Amino acid sequence: MNNSFTYSRILWIILIVGVLGFLAWYFLSVLIYLLVAAVLSYILNPVVNLFLRIKIKGKTIPRWLAAIMSFGILIGVLAAVFALFMPILLKEVELLQAINPDRVVKTFGDQINELEVFLVDNQYTTQHNGFIMDAIKERVASVLDVANIPKIINSIVAVTGDVLFAVFAIFFMTFFMLREEHLFKKTVIDFFPDKQYQEINNSFDRIEYLLSRYFIGVLAQSTLMTILITIGISILGLENALVIGAFAGLINVIPYLGPLLGIAFGIVVGVTTNLDVIATSSLSMEVTKILLVFAIIQLLDNLIFQPIIFARSVFAHPLEIFLVVLVGAKLGGAVGMFIAIPAYTIMRVTAKEFFNSYKIVQKLTRNV
């Protein structure tokens, strides 16, 4: 009887998890919006509470007004970031329009010629000398062809439309979460019977504690990366060091993929906006210097910053983090990678509170 009851309970759990998993996959974009809104509301809630301390004629301002004011601060921060990056992006567009394909090929000419000679002399190819040069000229000319501009503009418009819709949806959800305190928590608790109130409440308290530690750590990590990369690029004597450092620091919050995007951005901006400086030296040497700066700082991040943040904030093994981030990337791309660790933290706390009798749960949540 006990065995049948246990098997029946396990089957019900598997069925419920399967249904929830399917719904999460089917409504993935909505779920991502909801999770991002929950994170934003959690971040902005202290700002709202700060505004609620303001008294006008002895009365506190309404919570909805405090929520709007906190949004004003958020929009101001986003506008400042936009103002920081927009000039460099416009400059990059101008530089791309002014690029001469022959100049690009000439810049890399020596290295390309050496590669061609090596391939032809060792019979790794049946092509004649100059085949790489010809292919590069054709490709560069195609990329820089004015006829491709409408396609690029259409792609930008489509992406912009999707981004604006996502921003509106997230801001809309976030506003009501801020307007009604603990709305998300109350909504979740309403799905459970009263006898489980204490477990749910304990889970939320623990989740809030762990996520606060995590986001504070991520903010500190991003700030340190911005400062160090800015200093490193400045030492090389290149322009736009602050822009490169700020972008690399911000994008670094995306585990694994973020650092690669930061390096790519640093090389592109560092080279294209400093052609006059680099023209007097070897291009490959300048790229190597930029890579060296990022490599040293990423080494510090991987050996010092990240272990402190992940090990001491969410109490998870690095292999756990890596696998969780891979799953997040598969489900939601870059956004999925960003929210993977917070989502995993929520799952671990919930599992410990409700399924702690299972050994696998005990092992995964022993430090939570």
C-alpha positions in Angstrom: 0.0 0.0 0.0 2.8 2.4 0.9 4.7 1.5 -2.2 1.7 2.1 -4.5 1.1 5.4 -2.7 4.7 6.4 -3.2 4.7 5.4 -6.9 1.4 7.2 -7.4 2.9 10.3 -5.8 6.0 10.1 -8.0 3.9 9.7 -11.1 1.8 12.8 -10.2 5.0 14.8 -9.6 6.4 13.7 -12.9 3.1 14.6 -14.7 2.9 18.0 -13.0 6.6 18.8 -13.8 6.0 17.7 -17.4 3.0 19.9 -17.8 4.7 22.8 -16.2 7.7 22.2 -18.4 5.6 22.2 -21.5 3.8 25.3 -20.6 7.1 27.0 -19.7 8.4 26.1 -23.2 5.3 27.1 -25.0 5.0 30.4 -23.3 8.7 30.9 -23.0 8.8 34.6 -24.1 6.0 35.5 -21.7 7.8 33.6 -18.9 11.0 35.5 -19.7 9.2 38.8 -19.6 7.7 37.9 -16.3 11.0 36.8 -14.8 12.8 39.9 -16.0 9.9 42.1 -14.6 10.2 40.3 -11.3 13.9 40.9 -11.2 13.4 44.6 -12.1 10.7 45.0 -9.5 13.0 43.5 -6.9 15.9 45.8 -7.9 13.6 48.9 -7.9 11.6 48.1 -4.8 14.2 49.7 -2.5 14.1 52.8 -4.6 10.3 52.9 -4.3 10.6 52.4 -0.5 13.1 55.3 -0.4 10.6 57.6 -2.2 7.8 56.5 0.2 9.8 58.1 3.0 9.4 61.5 1.4 6.6 63.5 3.1 4.7 66.4 1.5 2.8 68.4 4.1 3.1 65.5 6.5 1.8 62.9 4.1 3.7 60.2 2.2 3.4 60.1 -1.6 1.2 57.3 -3.1 3.0 54.1 -3.9 2.0 54.3 -7.6 3.7 57.7 -7.8 6.8 56.3 -6.1 6.8 53.5 -8.7 6.6 56.0 -11.6 9.5 58.0 -10.0 11.6 54.9 -9.7 10.9 54.2 -13.4 12.1 57.7 -14.1 15.5 56.8 -12.5 15.7 53.6 -14.5 14.9 55.4 -17.8 17.5 58.0 -16.9 20.2 55.3 -16.4 19.2 53.7 -19.7 19.3 57.1 -21.4 22.8 57.7 -20.0 24.0 54.4 -21.3 22.4 55.1 -24.7 24.0 58.5 -24.8 27.4 57.0 -24.0 27.2 54.4 -26.8 25.3 56.2 -29.6 28.1 58.5 -30.7 30.6 55.6 -31.0 28.0 53.6 -33.0 27.4 56.5 -35.4 31.1 56.9 -35.8 31.4 53.2 -36.6 28.7 53.5 -39.3 30.6 56.5 -40.8 33.9 54.5 -40.7 32.3 51.5 -42.4 30.9 53.7 -45.1 34.3 55.3 -45.7 36.2 52.0 -45.8 38.0 51.3 -49.0 38.1 47.5 -49.7 41.6 47.9 -51.3 42.8 49.6 -48.1 41.4 46.7 -45.9 43.2 44.2 -48.0 46.4 46.2 -48.0 46.3 46.4 -44.2 46.3 42.7 -43.9 48.4 42.1 -47.1 51.6 40.8 -45.6 49.9 38.3 -43.4 47.7 37.1 -46.2 50.6 36.7 -48.6 52.5 34.6 -46.1 49.5 32.4 -45.6 49.0 32.0 -49.4 52.6 31.1 -50.0 52.5 28.5 -47.2 49.3 26.9 -48.5 50.5 26.8 -52.1 54.1 25.7 -51.4 53.0 22.9 -49.2 50.3 21.9 -51.7 47.4 22.3 -49.3 45.5 24.0 -52.1 45.5 23.9 -55.9 44.7 27.6 -56.1 47.2 30.2 -57.4 48.9 32.9 -55.4 46.5 35.7 -54.6 43.3 33.6 -54.3 42.7 34.7 -50.7 43.2 38.3 -51.6 40.7 38.1 -54.5 38.1 36.4 -52.2 38.6 39.0 -49.5 38.2 41.9 -51.9 35.0 40.3 -53.3 33.6 39.7 -49.8 34.5 43.1 -48.4 33.1 44.9 -51.4 29.9 42.8 -51.0 29.5 43.7 -47.3 30.2 47.4 -48.0 27.9 47.5 -51.0 25.3 50.3 -50.8 22.7 47.9 -52.2 22.8 46.0 -48.9 21.8 49.0 -46.8 18.0 48.5 -47.2 18.3 44.9 -46.0 20.3 46.1 -43.0 17.8 48.8 -42.3 14.9 46.3 -42.5 16.6 44.0 -40.1 17.2 46.8 -37.7 13.6 47.9 -37.9 12.4 44.3 -37.2 14.7 43.9 -34.3 13.8 47.3 -32.9 10.1 46.4 -33.1 10.6 43.2 -31.1 12.8 45.0 -28.6 10.3 47.8 -28.1 7.4 45.3 -27.5 9.5 43.4 -25.0 10.4 46.6 -23.2 6.8 47.7 -23.0 5.6 44.3 -21.8 8.4 44.1 -19.1 7.8 47.7 -18.0 4.0 47.1 -17.8 4.4 44.0 -15.6 7.1 45.7 -13.5 5.0 48.7 -12.8 2.1 46.7 -11.3 4.5 44.6 -9.3 5.9 47.8 -7.8 2.5 49.4 -7.4 1.2 46.5 -5.4 3.8 45.4 -2.9 4.7 41.7 -2.9 2.2 41.2 -5.8 4.3 38.4 -7.3 4.7 36.7 -3.9 1.0 36.9 -3.0 0.0 35.6 -6.5 2.3 32.5 -6.1 1.1 31.9 -2.5 -2.6 31.9 -3.7 -1.9 28.8 -5.8 -1.1 26.7 -2.7 -3.3 25.6 0.2 -3.1 27.4 3.5 -1.2 24.5 5.2 1.8 25.2 2.9 1.8 28.9 3.6 4.8 28.7 5.9 6.9 26.7 3.4 6.1 29.1 0.6 6.9 32.1 2.8 10.2 30.6 3.9 11.1 29.9 0.3 10.5 33.5 -0.7 12.5 34.8 2.2 15.4 32.6 1.3 15.2 33.4 -2.4 15.2 37.1 -1.7 18.2 36.8 0.5 20.2 34.7 -2.1 19.2 36.9 -5.1 20.1 40.1 -3.3 23.6 38.7 -2.6 23.8 37.5 -6.2 22.8 40.8 -7.8 25.0 42.9 -5.5 27.9 40.6 -6.5 27.1 40.9 -10.2 26.9 44.7 -9.9 30.3 44.7 -8.1 31.8 42.4 -10.8 30.5 44.5 -13.6 31.9 47.7 -12.0 35.3 46.2 -11.5 35.4 44.8 -15.0 34.5 48.3 -16.4 37.2 50.0 -14.4 39.9 47.5 -15.2 39.2 47.2 -18.9 39.0 51.0 -19.2 42.4 51.4 -17.5 43.9 48.6 -19.6 42.7 50.1 -23.0 43.8 53.6 -21.8 47.3 52.3 -21.1 47.4 51.1 -24.8 46.8 54.7 -25.8 43.6 53.9 -27.7 40.5 56.1 -27.9 37.0 55.2 -26.5 38.5 53.2 -23.7 35.5 54.1 -21.4 33.0 53.0 -24.1 34.9 49.7 -24.5 35.2 49.2 -20.8 31.5 50.1 -20.1 30.2 47.7 -22.8 32.5 44.9 -21.7 31.5 45.4 -18.1 27.8 45.4 -18.9 27.8 42.5 -21.3 29.9 40.5 -18.8 26.8 39.8 -16.8 25.9 37.2 -19.4 27.9 34.1 -18.3 30.5 32.8 -20.8 29.0 34.5 -23.9 29.3 38.0 -22.5 33.1 38.0 -22.2 33.4 36.9 -25.9 31.1 39.6 -27.1 33.1 42.1 -25.0 36.4 41.0 -26.6 34.9 41.2 -30.1 33.5 44.7 -29.4 36.8 45.8 -27.9 38.8 44.7 -31.0 36.4 46.1 -33.6 36.0 49.5 -31.8 39.7 49.6 -30.8 40.9 49.0 -34.3 38.4 50.9 -36.4 38.4 54.1 -34.3 42.1 54.2 -33.9 43.4 53.6 -37.5 45.7 56.6 -37.4 47.4 55.3 -34.3 47.6 51.7 -35.5 48.8 52.7 -38.9 52.2 53.5 -37.4 52.6 50.0 -36.0 51.6 46.4 -36.7 47.9 45.8 -36.8 48.3 42.3 -35.5 50.4 43.6 -32.6 47.7 46.0 -31.6 45.1 43.3 -31.7 47.3 41.1 -29.6 47.7 43.9 -27.0 43.9 44.3 -26.8 43.5 40.6 -26.5 46.2 40.5 -23.8 44.3 43.2 -21.8 41.1 41.2 -21.9 42.8 37.9 -21.2 44.5 39.2 -18.0 41.3 40.8 -16.7 39.2 37.8 -17.6 41.7 35.7 -15.7 41.2 37.8 -12.7 37.4 37.6 -13.2 37.5 33.8 -13.5 39.9 33.1 -10.6 38.8 35.8 -8.1 35.6 37.7 -8.9 33.3 34.9 -10.2 34.2 32.3 -7.5 33.4 34.8 -4.8 30.1 35.8 -6.4 28.8 32.4 -7.3 30.3 30.3 -4.5 29.4 32.8 -1.7 26.1 34.1 -3.2 24.2 31.2 -4.6 26.3 28.4 -3.1 26.6 26.4 -6.4 29.4 24.4 -7.9 31.1 25.9 -11.0 30.0 22.8 -13.0 26.4 23.3 -11.9 26.6 26.9 -13.1 28.1 25.9 -16.4 25.3 23.3 -17.1 22.6 25.7 -16.0 23.9 28.4 -18.3 24.0 26.0 -21.2 20.3 25.1 -20.6 19.5 28.8 -20.3 21.2 29.5 -23.6 19.3 26.6 -25.3 15.9 27.8 -24.0 16.3 31.6 -24.2 19.5 32.6 -25.9 21.4 35.5 -24.3 18.5 36.5 -22.0 18.1 32.8 -21.0 21.8 32.8 -20.0 21.4 35.9 -17.9 18.4 34.7 -15.9 19.6 31.0 -15.7 21.4 31.4 -12.4 18.6 33.3 -10.6 16.1 30.8 -12.0 18.2 27.9 -10.8 18.5 29.5 -7.4 14.7 29.8 -7.1 14.3 26.1 -8.2 16.9 24.9 -5.6 15.3 26.8 -2.7 11.8 25.5 -3.7 13.1 22.0 -4.0 14.8 22.1 -0.6 11.6 23.3 1.0 9.2 20.8 -0.6 11.3 17.8 -1.7 14.1 17.6 0.8 13.4 14.0 1.5 15.0 13.0 -1.8 18.8 12.4 -1.7 19.5 14.2 -5.0 17.7 17.3 -3.7 19.6 17.1 -0.4 22.9 16.9 -2.4 22.1 19.8 -4.7 20.8 22.1 -1.9 23.0 21.2 1.0 24.6 24.6 1.1 21.4 26.6 0.4 
